[in-house]
Amino acid sequence: MTNTVSGAADGGKTGQAAGWVPFQPAATGVSLDSDRWLGLLGLRSFRILLWFGIAAIVSLIVRYTFIRDEIPWADVATAATLSLVLWLVTKRPAWLKPLSWAVLGVLFLDALDGLWPPVPPAIRSTHILMPMLVLYGALLCDIAITLAAMAGVIALCGFTWLAYAPLAPGDSLMLFDVVLATALSGATSLGIWMHHRRLMRELRQQAEELRVELETNHRLTAVISHDIANPLAALMGTLELARLDGGTGGDDVRLMERMAGRIAAIIDTVRVINSDRLGEVPTEVVTADRMEIELREVFSGRLAAKNQTLSLTAGSGLGVRTIPGILLNSVLGNLLSNAIKFSPPGSRIELRAAREGERLRIEICDRGAGFPPEFLQRGVQRMRSSLPGTQGEKGCGHGLNIVALHVSKLGGTLEIMNAENGGAAASVVLPA
C-alpha cells in the first residue's frame, strides 16, 4: 500500500493533501418541509375554488337558458375552460401559479362579455359581481393576483363611466359603490395575505425548531447505538472468554472496567456535544502510541476473529491536544471499525500520524476494496445503507457521518481516498 503520509513533515504546507477528498456530514434524513405543506394547501384551495366556480357558472347557464331560451356560449366556454384547468392542475400540480393567473384572465373575459356591447342599462349584474374577482386572490393568499384583480375591476368601472357618460345619478352611485366594494375587498385581501404571511413565518420557525430537535435526537440515537457497539463487543467477548475458562482473572476484570468506562464516556460525550458545552470538557495530549494501544484493546476481539493486525507504522511519539473520549471512541474507533469490516481476513491495518505545519494528520489505512468511485465523485454523502463487509458484516451507514460530526466539533476535518495499491484510507486532520 502506498504510504499516504510519507510526504508530510514538520513545517510542510497546511490544508488538504493531494488525493484526499473532504467528507462533509450528510443530513440525518429528518425533514420537515413547511413550504411543501403550504403548497399542498394552496393547491387544494385552488381546486375547491374551481369546483365552486364551475358549479356557479353551470347554474347561471341553466337559469339563463330557461329564462331567455338561448344558450350563453361565453359562459359555456368559461365553464369548459375552468374544467380544463381543474384537470390540468390535478395532473400537473407544479402549474398552479400560471393556471391561477389563467383563471383570472378567463373570468375577466367573461365579465367583459357581460358588459359588451355598451348599450343601456349602464349598470348590470356583472358590475355587482366584479368585486368577487378581488376575493379570488384573497382566497389563494396571492397578493399579486389580488392587486391585478383590483386594477382590472377599476379599469372596467372606468370603461363603463366613459362608455355611458354622462351617467344618471343612480348609476353613478352604483358604480361608486362597486369601486368602494372593490377597494374594501382589496383591503380585506391585503389583511388576509399579511395574516397568512405571519402564520407562514411562525410555521416555518416551529418546523425548523422541531427539525433541529428531531435531528438532535436522531443523531444522539445513531451515535450511541453505533459507538457503544465497539466497547460493548469487547466487554461481551471478555465475558465469553471468562465463561469458557471457568473464571475471571484480574486482567479480565480491569478490561471490563475500562470498557464500561468507555461506554459511559461515549454517553457523556454525546450529551456534552448536544448541549454545546464542549468548551467545558478537559483536553489532554493523545499520542499516536496511545491511540494504537487503546484501539487494539477495544478491537482485539474483532481483529482476532478475522486474523487481522493493527500496526502503528508512522508517527510514533507524535501527539495532539484534544478530547480523548471523542478522538479515540467516536472518531478513530469508528474508522478502525470500518477498516476491520471491509478488510480481508489475515490483512494488516495501518495507523499513521504526521505533522502538517500546525496540524496533525492521523490515518487509518486498510487493504480492502476501497471506496466505490461514485462515492468519492459525488462529494461524499452518506450512503442510504451500509455495504456488507468482507464476511457479511452489517452496519447502519452512519459511521463516517458520525466521524465527520465529531471531527468538526474538535476543529478538524475528515478526508478519505483510495490508495494507489488498493484499500481505503481515512484521514483526520486536527489542530496540533
Secondary structure, 3 states (H helix, E strand, C coil): CCCCCCCCCCCCCCCCCCCCEECCCCCCCCCCCHHHHHHHHHHHHHHHHHHHHHHHHHHHHHHHHHHHCCCCHHHHHHHHHHHHHHHHHHHCHHHHHHHHHHHHHHHHHHHHHHHCCCCCCCCCHHHHHCHHHHHHHHHCCCHHHHHHHHHHHHHHHHHHHHHCCCCCHHHHHHHHHHHHHHHHHHHHHHHHHHHHHHHHHHHHHHHHHHHHHHHHHHHHHHHHHHHCHHHHHHHHHHHHHHHHHCCCCHHHHHHHHHHHHHHHHHHHHHHHHHCCCHHHCCCEEEEHHHHHHHHHHHHHHHHHHCCCEEEEEECCCCEEEECHHHHHHHHHHHHHHHHHHHCCCCCEEEEEEEEECCEEEEEEECCCCCCCHHHHHCCCCCCCCCCCCCCCCCCCCCHHHHHHHHHHHCCCEEEEEECCCCCEEEEEEEEC
